């Protein structure tokens, strides 16, 4: 955690935040792959609506994966990169239900709930640590994703 003193944070806080960010990274990575699976395999009358929407989402997720990994590095941690490690700590599980549009959207909403909860936990942790960089990043993600949740729920008629 050699960067801690340079960026003005405590080494123990950087370590704890990096560990929590690695859990978030794992969840994002499984979320991303599930969304790609839905994009590739969607069938039926919802195809033309959902296929591009899923692509838009997985493109957004892959950017966040990179940003989270880079934040871990900024804090002096090491981002996990193996799916076997991700699957051990991710609350989001691999989805096998990728053909049905409604089920895919429900899975996406469940995944958003998990990452939103983790990001809100990180808001609390980073506020106490004075880590404005991670705090701002999580805040930006939350604002964007709350709107996505509204849109996907509207699609389901909820």
N, CA and C atoms as an extended XYZ file, in Angstrom:
474
Properties=species:S:1:pos:R:3:atomname:S:1:resname:S:1:resid:I:1 pbc="F F F"
N         0.832       -1.196        0.000 N   UNK     1
C         0.000        0.000        0.000 CA  UNK     1
C         0.875        1.258        0.000 C   UNK     1
N         1.913        1.237       -0.818 N   UNK     2
C         2.886        2.333       -0.850 CA  UNK     2
C         2.276        3.656       -1.301 C   UNK     2
N         1.161        3.613       -2.024 N   UNK     3
C         0.533        4.846       -2.505 CA  UNK     3
C        -0.236        5.574       -1.408 C   UNK     3
N        -0.551        4.884       -0.314 N   UNK     4
C        -1.430        5.436        0.717 CA  UNK     4
C        -0.955        6.797        1.213 C   UNK     4
N         0.283        6.885        1.643 N   UNK     5
C         0.750        8.155        2.195 CA  UNK     5
C         0.829        9.240        1.128 C   UNK     5
N         1.131        8.840       -0.089 N   UNK     6
C         1.238        9.830       -1.169 CA  UNK     6
C        -0.127       10.434       -1.496 C   UNK     6
N        -1.177        9.602       -1.480 N   UNK     7
C        -2.514       10.131       -1.789 CA  UNK     7
C        -3.256       10.587       -0.529 C   UNK     7
N        -2.610       10.525        0.623 N   UNK     8
C        -3.159       11.094        1.846 CA  UNK     8
C        -4.129       10.206        2.596 C   UNK     8
N        -4.032        8.896        2.414 N   UNK     9
C        -4.915        7.965        3.117 CA  UNK     9
C        -4.092        7.046        4.011 C   UNK     9
N        -4.747        6.469        5.002 N   UNK    10
C        -4.086        5.513        5.878 CA  UNK    10
C        -3.939        4.178        5.153 C   UNK    10
N        -2.807        3.532        5.404 N   UNK    11
C        -2.528        2.252        4.755 CA  UNK    11
C        -3.604        1.212        5.085 C   UNK    11
N        -4.050        1.163        6.322 N   UNK    12
C        -5.076        0.172        6.698 CA  UNK    12
C        -6.391        0.449        5.977 C   UNK    12
N        -6.722        1.736        5.808 N   UNK    13
C        -7.947        2.072        5.074 CA  UNK    13
C        -7.826        1.655        3.614 C   UNK    13
N        -6.674        1.910        3.014 N   UNK    14
C        -6.458        1.511        1.610 CA  UNK    14
C        -6.597        0.004        1.453 C   UNK    14
N        -6.056       -0.743        2.385 N   UNK    15
C        -6.135       -2.202        2.332 CA  UNK    15
C        -7.591       -2.662        2.428 C   UNK    15
N        -8.329       -2.117        3.396 N   UNK    16
C        -9.737       -2.507        3.575 CA  UNK    16
C       -10.596       -2.124        2.374 C   UNK    16
N       -10.378       -0.947        1.850 N   UNK    17
C       -11.147       -0.493        0.686 CA  UNK    17
C       -10.806       -1.338       -0.536 C   UNK    17
N        -9.526       -1.642       -0.718 N   UNK    18
C        -9.116       -2.486       -1.846 CA  UNK    18
C        -9.751       -3.864       -1.770 C   UNK    18
N        -9.815       -4.430       -0.584 N   UNK    19
C       -10.446       -5.748       -0.413 CA  UNK    19
C       -11.919       -5.694       -0.784 C   UNK    19
N       -12.598       -4.646       -0.340 N   UNK    20
C       -14.017       -4.496       -0.662 CA  UNK    20
C       -14.204       -4.230       -2.159 C   UNK    20
N       -13.306       -3.465       -2.746 N   UNK    21
C       -13.375       -3.211       -4.187 CA  UNK    21
C       -13.149       -4.495       -4.983 C   UNK    21
N       -12.314       -5.392       -4.490 N   UNK    22
C       -12.111       -6.672       -5.173 CA  UNK    22
C       -13.381       -7.514       -5.152 C   UNK    22
N       -14.148       -7.426       -4.086 N   UNK    23
C       -15.446       -8.124       -4.042 CA  UNK    23
C       -16.391       -7.501       -5.063 C   UNK    23
N       -16.394       -6.178       -5.132 N   UNK    24
C       -17.212       -5.494       -6.141 CA  UNK    24
C       -16.762       -5.875       -7.542 C   UNK    24
N       -15.460       -5.923       -7.766 N   UNK    25
C       -14.904       -6.317       -9.054 CA  UNK    25
C       -15.371       -7.713       -9.455 C   UNK    25
N       -15.368       -8.627       -8.518 N   UNK    26
C       -15.829       -9.995       -8.790 CA  UNK    26
C       -17.298       -9.989       -9.207 C   UNK    26
N       -18.116       -9.242       -8.495 N   UNK    27
C       -19.542       -9.172       -8.820 CA  UNK    27
C       -19.771       -8.535      -10.184 C   UNK    27
N       -19.046       -7.474      -10.478 N   UNK    28
C       -19.164       -6.841      -11.793 CA  UNK    28
C       -18.756       -7.804      -12.905 C   UNK    28
N       -17.725       -8.580      -12.666 N   UNK    29
C       -17.226       -9.488      -13.697 CA  UNK    29
C       -18.235      -10.588      -14.013 C   UNK    29
N       -18.884      -11.135      -13.008 N   UNK    30
C       -19.915      -12.148      -13.238 CA  UNK    30
C       -21.142      -11.496      -13.874 C   UNK    30
N       -21.520      -10.319      -13.409 N   UNK    31
C       -22.633       -9.558      -13.981 CA  UNK    31
C       -22.372       -9.318      -15.472 C   UNK    31
N       -21.164       -8.901      -15.794 N   UNK    32
C       -20.776       -8.649      -17.182 CA  UNK    32
C       -20.949       -9.909      -18.035 C   UNK    32
N       -20.409      -11.013      -17.573 N   UNK    33
C       -20.461      -12.237      -18.374 CA  UNK    33
C       -21.898      -12.733      -18.531 C   UNK    33
N       -22.704      -12.618      -17.488 N   UNK    34
C       -24.118      -12.996      -17.590 CA  UNK    34
C       -24.833      -12.132      -18.629 C   UNK    34
N       -24.524      -10.843      -18.627 N   UNK    35
C       -25.161       -9.932      -19.582 CA  UNK    35
C       -24.716      -10.248      -21.003 C   UNK    35
N       -23.449      -10.567      -21.184 N   UNK    36
C       -22.971      -10.988      -22.519 CA  UNK    36
C       -23.711      -12.244      -22.961 C   UNK    36
N       -23.878      -13.175      -22.046 N   UNK    37
C       -24.601      -14.404      -22.372 CA  UNK    37
C       -26.025      -14.121      -22.812 C   UNK    37
N       -26.689      -13.204      -22.134 N   UNK    38
C       -28.052      -12.837      -22.534 CA  UNK    38
C       -28.048      -12.156      -23.893 C   UNK    38
N       -27.088      -11.276      -24.112 N   UNK    39
C       -26.978      -10.589      -25.404 CA  UNK    39
C       -26.797      -11.600      -26.539 C   UNK    39
N       -25.925      -12.562      -26.331 N   UNK    40
C       -25.636      -13.546      -27.379 CA  UNK    40
C       -26.794      -14.497      -27.628 C   UNK    40
N       -27.540      -14.836      -26.597 N   UNK    41
C       -28.477      -15.961      -26.670 CA  UNK    41
C       -29.955      -15.596      -26.624 C   UNK    41
N       -30.282      -14.316      -26.499 N   UNK    42
C       -31.680      -13.914      -26.419 CA  UNK    42
C       -32.445      -14.384      -27.655 C   UNK    42
N       -33.644      -14.859      -27.442 N   UNK    43
C       -34.491      -15.366      -28.529 CA  UNK    43
C       -35.893      -14.761      -28.396 C   UNK    43
N       -36.624      -14.812      -29.472 N   UNK    44
C       -38.037      -14.467      -29.427 CA  UNK    44
C       -38.349      -13.045      -29.824 C   UNK    44
N       -39.579      -12.660      -29.534 N   UNK    45
C       -40.089      -11.365      -29.980 CA  UNK    45
C       -39.439      -10.186      -29.257 C   UNK    45
N       -38.703      -10.432      -28.212 N   UNK    46
C       -38.016       -9.360      -27.485 CA  UNK    46
C       -36.587       -9.131      -27.992 C   UNK    46
N       -36.169       -9.924      -28.959 N   UNK    47
C       -34.791       -9.873      -29.442 CA  UNK    47
C       -34.366       -8.463      -29.856 C   UNK    47
N       -35.131       -7.823      -30.748 N   UNK    48
C       -34.712       -6.542      -31.296 CA  UNK    48
C       -34.710       -5.422      -30.263 C   UNK    48
N       -35.450       -5.571      -29.201 N   UNK    49
C       -35.439       -4.599      -28.110 CA  UNK    49
C       -34.284       -4.857      -27.163 C   UNK    49
N       -34.117       -6.119      -26.752 N   UNK    50
C       -33.170       -6.435      -25.690 CA  UNK    50
C       -31.734       -6.648      -26.165 C   UNK    50
N       -31.549       -7.187      -27.354 N   UNK    51
C       -30.192       -7.452      -27.846 CA  UNK    51
C       -29.313       -6.187      -27.777 C   UNK    51
N       -29.739       -5.052      -28.326 N   UNK    52
C       -28.892       -3.853      -28.234 CA  UNK    52
C       -28.826       -3.278      -26.809 C   UNK    52
N       -29.888       -3.433      -26.042 N   UNK    53
C       -29.884       -2.932      -24.660 CA  UNK    53
C       -28.868       -3.707      -23.822 C   UNK    53
N       -28.801       -5.020      -24.010 N   UNK    54
C       -27.821       -5.832      -23.283 CA  UNK    54
C       -26.398       -5.462      -23.696 C   UNK    54
N       -26.205       -5.172      -24.979 N   UNK    55
C       -24.875       -4.760      -25.438 CA  UNK    55
C       -24.473       -3.433      -24.799 C   UNK    55
N       -25.397       -2.514      -24.738 N   UNK    56
C       -25.145       -1.222      -24.091 CA  UNK    56
C       -24.742       -1.447      -22.629 C   UNK    56
N       -25.449       -2.348      -21.962 N   UNK    57
C       -25.155       -2.606      -20.558 CA  UNK    57
C       -23.795       -3.265      -20.382 C   UNK    57
N       -23.489       -4.294      -21.162 N   UNK    58
C       -22.198       -4.949      -20.932 CA  UNK    58
C       -21.034       -4.041      -21.301 C   UNK    58
N       -21.219       -3.130      -22.251 N   UNK    59
C       -20.167       -2.157      -22.546 CA  UNK    59
C       -19.936       -1.219      -21.360 C   UNK    59
N       -21.008       -0.840      -20.698 N   UNK    60
C       -20.893       -0.009      -19.501 CA  UNK    60
C       -20.218       -0.785      -18.362 C   UNK    60
N       -20.583       -2.054      -18.218 N   UNK    61
C       -20.003       -2.869      -17.147 CA  UNK    61
C       -18.509       -3.081      -17.342 C   UNK    61
N       -18.083       -3.321      -18.575 N   UNK    62
C       -16.654       -3.569      -18.807 CA  UNK    62
C       -15.827       -2.312      -18.510 C   UNK    62
N       -16.370       -1.145      -18.753 N   UNK    63
C       -15.666        0.091      -18.388 CA  UNK    63
C       -15.523        0.210      -16.882 C   UNK    63
N       -16.591       -0.138      -16.165 N   UNK    64
C       -16.547       -0.074      -14.703 CA  UNK    64
C       -15.573       -1.111      -14.137 C   UNK    64
N       -15.523       -2.281      -14.741 N   UNK    65
C       -14.563       -3.299      -14.310 CA  UNK    65
C       -13.149       -2.726      -14.375 C   UNK    65
N       -12.820       -2.085      -15.471 N   UNK    66
C       -11.494       -1.496      -15.635 CA  UNK    66
C       -11.262       -0.380      -14.620 C   UNK    66
N       -12.239        0.479      -14.430 N   UNK    67
C       -12.098        1.591      -13.482 CA  UNK    67
C       -11.922        1.087      -12.051 C   UNK    67
N       -12.650        0.047      -11.688 N   UNK    68
C       -12.532       -0.501      -10.336 CA  UNK    68
C       -11.141       -1.116      -10.143 C   UNK    68
N       -10.680       -1.876      -11.134 N   UNK    69
C        -9.340       -2.471      -11.047 CA  UNK    69
C        -8.276       -1.373      -10.926 C   UNK    69
N        -8.424       -0.312      -11.692 N   UNK    70
C        -7.460        0.780      -11.622 CA  UNK    70
C        -7.516        1.502      -10.281 C   UNK    70
N        -8.701        1.583       -9.695 N   UNK    71
C        -8.805        2.209       -8.369 CA  UNK    71
C        -8.101        1.346       -7.320 C   UNK    71
N        -8.272        0.028       -7.434 N   UNK    72
C        -7.569       -0.881       -6.513 CA  UNK    72
C        -6.064       -0.658       -6.628 C   UNK    72
N        -5.564       -0.552       -7.844 N   UNK    73
C        -4.139       -0.298       -8.054 CA  UNK    73
C        -3.718        1.054       -7.490 C   UNK    73
N        -4.559        2.063       -7.662 N   UNK    74
C        -4.266        3.397       -7.132 CA  UNK    74
C        -4.116        3.349       -5.615 C   UNK    74
N        -4.933        2.531       -4.971 N   UNK    75
C        -4.870        2.396       -3.512 CA  UNK    75
C        -3.727        1.493       -3.062 C   UNK    75
N        -3.021        0.898       -4.020 N   UNK    76
C        -1.880        0.059       -3.695 CA  UNK    76
C        -2.209       -1.417       -3.596 C   UNK    76
N        -3.441       -1.791       -3.958 N   UNK    77
C        -3.837       -3.191       -3.919 CA  UNK    77
C        -3.595       -3.884       -5.241 C   UNK    77
N        -3.978       -5.140       -5.275 N   UNK    78
C        -3.845       -5.949       -6.486 CA  UNK    78
C        -5.239       -6.427       -6.894 C   UNK    78
N        -5.701       -6.044       -8.085 N   UNK    79
C        -7.027       -6.494       -8.506 CA  UNK    79
C        -7.021       -7.981       -8.869 C   UNK    79
N        -8.023       -8.678       -8.377 N   UNK    80
C        -8.200      -10.082       -8.757 CA  UNK    80
C        -8.507      -10.138      -10.249 C   UNK    80
N        -8.124      -11.257      -10.892 N   UNK    81
C        -8.368      -11.339      -12.331 CA  UNK    81
C        -8.820      -12.725      -12.785 C   UNK    81
N        -8.949      -13.666      -11.881 N   UNK    82
C        -9.362      -15.021      -12.250 CA  UNK    82
C       -10.836      -15.236      -11.940 C   UNK    82
N       -11.547      -15.811      -12.910 N   UNK    83
C       -12.965      -16.092      -12.679 CA  UNK    83
C       -13.158      -17.077      -11.534 C   UNK    83
N       -12.223      -18.001      -11.356 N   UNK    84
C       -12.351      -18.939      -10.238 CA  UNK    84
C       -12.336      -18.177       -8.914 C   UNK    84
N       -11.521      -17.137       -8.809 N   UNK    85
C       -11.520      -16.303       -7.604 CA  UNK    85
C       -12.793      -15.473       -7.505 C   UNK    85
N       -13.249      -14.959       -8.631 N   UNK    86
C       -14.482      -14.167       -8.633 CA  UNK    86
C       -15.661      -14.992       -8.113 C   UNK    86
N       -15.761      -16.204       -8.602 N   UNK    87
C       -16.909      -17.042       -8.238 CA  UNK    87
C       -16.926      -17.404       -6.756 C   UNK    87
N       -15.780      -17.386       -6.110 N   UNK    88
C       -15.706      -17.683       -4.677 CA  UNK    88
C       -16.315      -16.566       -3.835 C   UNK    88
N       -16.205      -15.316       -4.302 N   UNK    89
C       -16.632      -14.186       -3.466 CA  UNK    89
C       -17.842      -13.431       -4.016 C   UNK    89
N       -18.227      -13.707       -5.250 N   UNK    90
C       -19.330      -12.975       -5.867 CA  UNK    90
C       -20.680      -13.436       -5.330 C   UNK    90
N       -21.503      -12.482       -4.986 N   UNK    91
C       -22.897      -12.785       -4.620 CA  UNK    91
C       -23.739      -13.020       -5.864 C   UNK    91
N       -23.326      -12.463       -6.983 N   UNK    92
C       -23.982      -12.705       -8.261 CA  UNK    92
C       -23.480      -14.049       -8.760 C   UNK    92
N       -24.383      -14.917       -9.094 N   UNK    93
C       -24.020      -16.256       -9.565 CA  UNK    93
C       -24.121      -16.309      -11.084 C   UNK    93
N       -23.411      -17.266      -11.667 N   UNK    94
C       -23.494      -17.468      -13.108 CA  UNK    94
C       -24.923      -17.827      -13.484 C   UNK    94
N       -25.388      -17.227      -14.563 N   UNK    95
C       -26.754      -17.473      -15.025 CA  UNK    95
C       -26.748      -18.462      -16.183 C   UNK    95
N       -27.664      -19.382      -16.124 N   UNK    96
C       -27.856      -20.311      -17.242 CA  UNK    96
C       -29.131      -19.944      -18.008 C   UNK    96
N       -29.876      -18.976      -17.487 N   UNK    97
C       -31.141      -18.560      -18.091 CA  UNK    97
C       -30.909      -17.321      -18.948 C   UNK    97
N       -30.397      -17.534      -20.144 N   UNK    98
C       -30.008      -16.415      -20.993 CA  UNK    98
C       -30.824      -16.310      -22.280 C   UNK    98
N       -31.761      -17.223      -22.499 N   UNK    99
C       -32.569      -17.184      -23.715 CA  UNK    99
C       -33.845      -16.375      -23.538 C   UNK    99
N       -34.357      -16.348      -22.345 N   UNK   100
C       -35.638      -15.707      -22.064 CA  UNK   100
C       -35.410      -14.245      -21.657 C   UNK   100
N       -36.006      -13.334      -22.408 N   UNK   101
C       -35.809      -11.911      -22.167 CA  UNK   101
C       -36.261      -11.456      -20.807 C   UNK   101
N       -37.437      -11.876      -20.387 N   UNK   102
C       -37.961      -11.449      -19.095 CA  UNK   102
C       -37.067      -11.950      -17.968 C   UNK   102
N       -36.672      -13.204      -18.043 N   UNK   103
C       -35.805      -13.766      -17.008 CA  UNK   103
C       -34.447      -13.067      -17.006 C   UNK   103
N       -33.923      -12.751      -18.177 N   UNK   104
C       -32.643      -12.031      -18.257 CA  UNK   104
C       -32.750      -10.653      -17.605 C   UNK   104
N       -33.839       -9.948      -17.865 N   UNK   105
C       -34.033       -8.630      -17.256 CA  UNK   105
C       -34.170       -8.766      -15.738 C   UNK   105
N       -34.883       -9.776      -15.279 N   UNK   106
C       -34.986      -10.012      -13.834 CA  UNK   106
C       -33.612      -10.286      -13.232 C   UNK   106
N       -32.788      -11.073      -13.916 N   UNK   107
C       -31.431      -11.344      -13.442 CA  UNK   107
C       -30.593      -10.069      -13.401 C   UNK   107
N       -30.752       -9.226      -14.402 N   UNK   108
C       -30.041       -7.952      -14.430 CA  UNK   108
C       -30.450       -7.089      -13.247 C   UNK   108
N       -31.739       -7.031      -12.964 N   UNK   109
C       -32.210       -6.243      -11.826 CA  UNK   109
C       -31.675       -6.797      -10.502 C   UNK   109
N       -31.639       -8.104      -10.368 N   UNK   110
C       -31.074       -8.703       -9.152 CA  UNK   110
C       -29.587       -8.376       -9.028 C   UNK   110
N       -28.885       -8.384      -10.154 N   UNK   111
C       -27.452       -8.045      -10.147 CA  UNK   111
C       -27.244       -6.576       -9.774 C   UNK   111
N       -28.082       -5.701      -10.311 N   UNK   112
C       -27.995       -4.291       -9.929 CA  UNK   112
C       -28.192       -4.120       -8.429 C   UNK   112
N       -29.140       -4.840       -7.855 N   UNK   113
C       -29.379       -4.731       -6.408 CA  UNK   113
C       -28.114       -5.065       -5.639 C   UNK   113
N       -27.441       -6.128       -6.041 N   UNK   114
C       -26.223       -6.556       -5.346 CA  UNK   114
C       -25.121       -5.511       -5.481 C   UNK   114
N       -24.854       -5.025       -6.696 N   UNK   115
C       -23.766       -4.051       -6.837 CA  UNK   115
C       -24.125       -2.717       -6.193 C   UNK   115
N       -25.395       -2.331       -6.244 N   UNK   116
C       -25.796       -1.092       -5.571 CA  UNK   116
C       -25.586       -1.201       -4.066 C   UNK   116
N       -25.941       -2.331       -3.475 N   UNK   117
C       -25.719       -2.525       -2.031 CA  UNK   117
C       -24.234       -2.457       -1.697 C   UNK   117
N       -23.401       -3.124       -2.491 N   UNK   118
C       -21.951       -3.090       -2.257 CA  UNK   118
C       -21.397       -1.674       -2.396 C   UNK   118
N       -21.867       -0.956       -3.399 N   UNK   119
C       -21.389        0.411       -3.621 CA  UNK   119
C       -21.810        1.329       -2.482 C   UNK   119
N       -22.998        1.109       -1.934 N   UNK   120
C       -23.430        1.923       -0.792 CA  UNK   120
C       -22.592        1.603        0.449 C   UNK   120
N       -22.221        0.344        0.622 N   UNK   121
C       -21.306       -0.011        1.712 CA  UNK   121
C       -19.973        0.707        1.533 C   UNK   121
N       -19.494        0.724        0.303 N   UNK   122
C       -18.240        1.421        0.021 CA  UNK   122
C       -18.360        2.926        0.254 C   UNK   122
N       -19.528        3.494       -0.004 N   UNK   123
C       -19.722        4.922        0.297 CA  UNK   123
C       -19.472        5.193        1.772 C   UNK   123
N       -20.036        4.362        2.635 N   UNK   124
C       -19.860        4.536        4.081 CA  UNK   124
C       -18.399        4.370        4.486 C   UNK   124
N       -17.773        3.311        3.982 N   UNK   125
C       -16.379        3.026        4.335 CA  UNK   125
C       -15.453        4.135        3.860 C   UNK   125
N       -15.647        4.563        2.620 N   UNK   126
C       -14.743        5.562        2.046 CA  UNK   126
C       -14.981        6.955        2.627 C   UNK   126
N       -16.203        7.239        3.030 N   UNK   127
C       -16.460        8.530        3.679 CA  UNK   127
C       -15.695        8.617        4.987 C   UNK   127
N       -15.761        7.541        5.774 N   UNK   128
C       -15.055        7.515        7.060 CA  UNK   128
C       -13.547        7.589        6.867 C   UNK   128
N       -13.044        7.016        5.770 N   UNK   129
C       -11.601        6.997        5.506 CA  UNK   129
C       -11.116        8.278        4.833 C   UNK   129
N       -12.029        9.126        4.396 N   UNK   130
C       -11.640       10.334        3.666 CA  UNK   130
C       -11.185       10.038        2.245 C   UNK   130
N       -11.645        8.914        1.712 N   UNK   131
C       -11.264        8.488        0.354 CA  UNK   131
C       -12.274        9.047       -0.646 C   UNK   131
N       -12.073       10.292       -0.999 N   UNK   132
C       -12.987       10.975       -1.914 CA  UNK   132
C       -12.979       10.355       -3.303 C   UNK   132
N       -11.830        9.843       -3.735 N   UNK   133
C       -11.732        9.252       -5.067 CA  UNK   133
C       -12.669        8.069       -5.238 C   UNK   133
N       -12.580        7.107       -4.332 N   UNK   134
C       -13.457        5.933       -4.417 CA  UNK   134
C       -14.895        6.325       -4.127 C   UNK   134
N       -15.085        7.223       -3.176 N   UNK   135
C       -16.430        7.653       -2.814 CA  UNK   135
C       -17.141        8.285       -4.000 C   UNK   135
N       -16.455        9.158       -4.703 N   UNK   136
C       -17.031        9.817       -5.870 CA  UNK   136
C       -17.355        8.808       -6.970 C   UNK   136
N       -16.447        7.858       -7.169 N   UNK   137
C       -16.648        6.818       -8.182 CA  UNK   137
C       -17.916        6.021       -7.879 C   UNK   137
N       -18.080        5.615       -6.625 N   UNK   138
C       -19.250        4.825       -6.244 CA  UNK   138
C       -20.530        5.658       -6.373 C   UNK   138
N       -20.448        6.903       -5.987 N   UNK   139
C       -21.603        7.793       -6.088 CA  UNK   139
C       -22.053        7.949       -7.539 C   UNK   139
N       -21.099        8.131       -8.435 N   UNK   140
C       -21.426        8.254       -9.861 CA  UNK   140
C       -22.089        6.980      -10.385 C   UNK   140
N       -21.548        5.824       -9.987 N   UNK   141
C       -22.130        4.557      -10.428 CA  UNK   141
C       -23.570        4.417       -9.934 C   UNK   141
N       -23.795        4.780       -8.684 N   UNK   142
C       -25.132        4.636       -8.088 CA  UNK   142
C       -26.156        5.479       -8.844 C   UNK   142
N       -25.821        6.721       -9.119 N   UNK   143
C       -26.752        7.606       -9.841 CA  UNK   143
C       -27.121        6.999      -11.190 C   UNK   143
N       -26.133        6.547      -11.925 N   UNK   144
C       -26.368        5.958      -13.242 CA  UNK   144
C       -27.209        4.684      -13.138 C   UNK   144
N       -26.895        3.848      -12.176 N   UNK   145
C       -27.551        2.547      -12.082 CA  UNK   145
C       -28.969        2.630      -11.534 C   UNK   145
N       -29.234        3.598      -10.695 N   UNK   146
C       -30.617        3.768      -10.238 CA  UNK   146
C       -31.531        4.069      -11.421 C   UNK   146
N       -31.059        4.857      -12.360 N   UNK   147
C       -31.840        5.139      -13.569 CA  UNK   147
C       -32.010        3.874      -14.394 C   UNK   147
N       -30.955        3.070      -14.531 N   UNK   148
C       -31.049        1.801      -15.259 CA  UNK   148
C       -32.079        0.880      -14.618 C   UNK   148
N       -32.090        0.810      -13.294 N   UNK   149
C       -33.064       -0.019      -12.581 CA  UNK   149
C       -34.476        0.442      -12.918 C   UNK   149
N       -34.696        1.737      -12.903 N   UNK   150
C       -36.011        2.277      -13.250 CA  UNK   150
C       -36.411        1.846      -14.660 C   UNK   150
N       -35.474        1.944      -15.603 N   UNK   151
C       -35.787        1.595      -16.994 CA  UNK   151
C       -36.092        0.101      -17.150 C   UNK   151
N       -35.266       -0.745      -16.564 N   UNK   152
C       -35.507       -2.191      -16.666 CA  UNK   152
C       -36.793       -2.581      -15.949 C   UNK   152
N       -37.090       -1.965      -14.815 N   UNK   153
C       -38.374       -2.239      -14.148 CA  UNK   153
C       -39.534       -1.772      -14.995 C   UNK   153
N       -39.375       -0.642      -15.660 N   UNK   154
C       -40.441       -0.151      -16.551 CA  UNK   154
C       -40.668       -1.111      -17.697 C   UNK   154
N       -39.593       -1.671      -18.222 N   UNK   155
C       -39.716       -2.670      -19.290 CA  UNK   155
C       -40.571       -3.845      -18.823 C   UNK   155
N       -40.367       -4.253      -17.569 N   UNK   156
C       -41.152       -5.378      -17.027 CA  UNK   156
C       -42.560       -4.965      -16.615 C   UNK   156
N       -42.852       -3.672      -16.705 N   UNK   157
C       -44.176       -3.183      -16.339 CA  UNK   157
C       -44.328       -2.971      -14.851 C   UNK   157
N       -43.226       -2.787      -14.150 N   UNK   158
C       -43.273       -2.603      -12.686 CA  UNK   158
C       -42.994       -1.169      -12.311 C   UNK   158
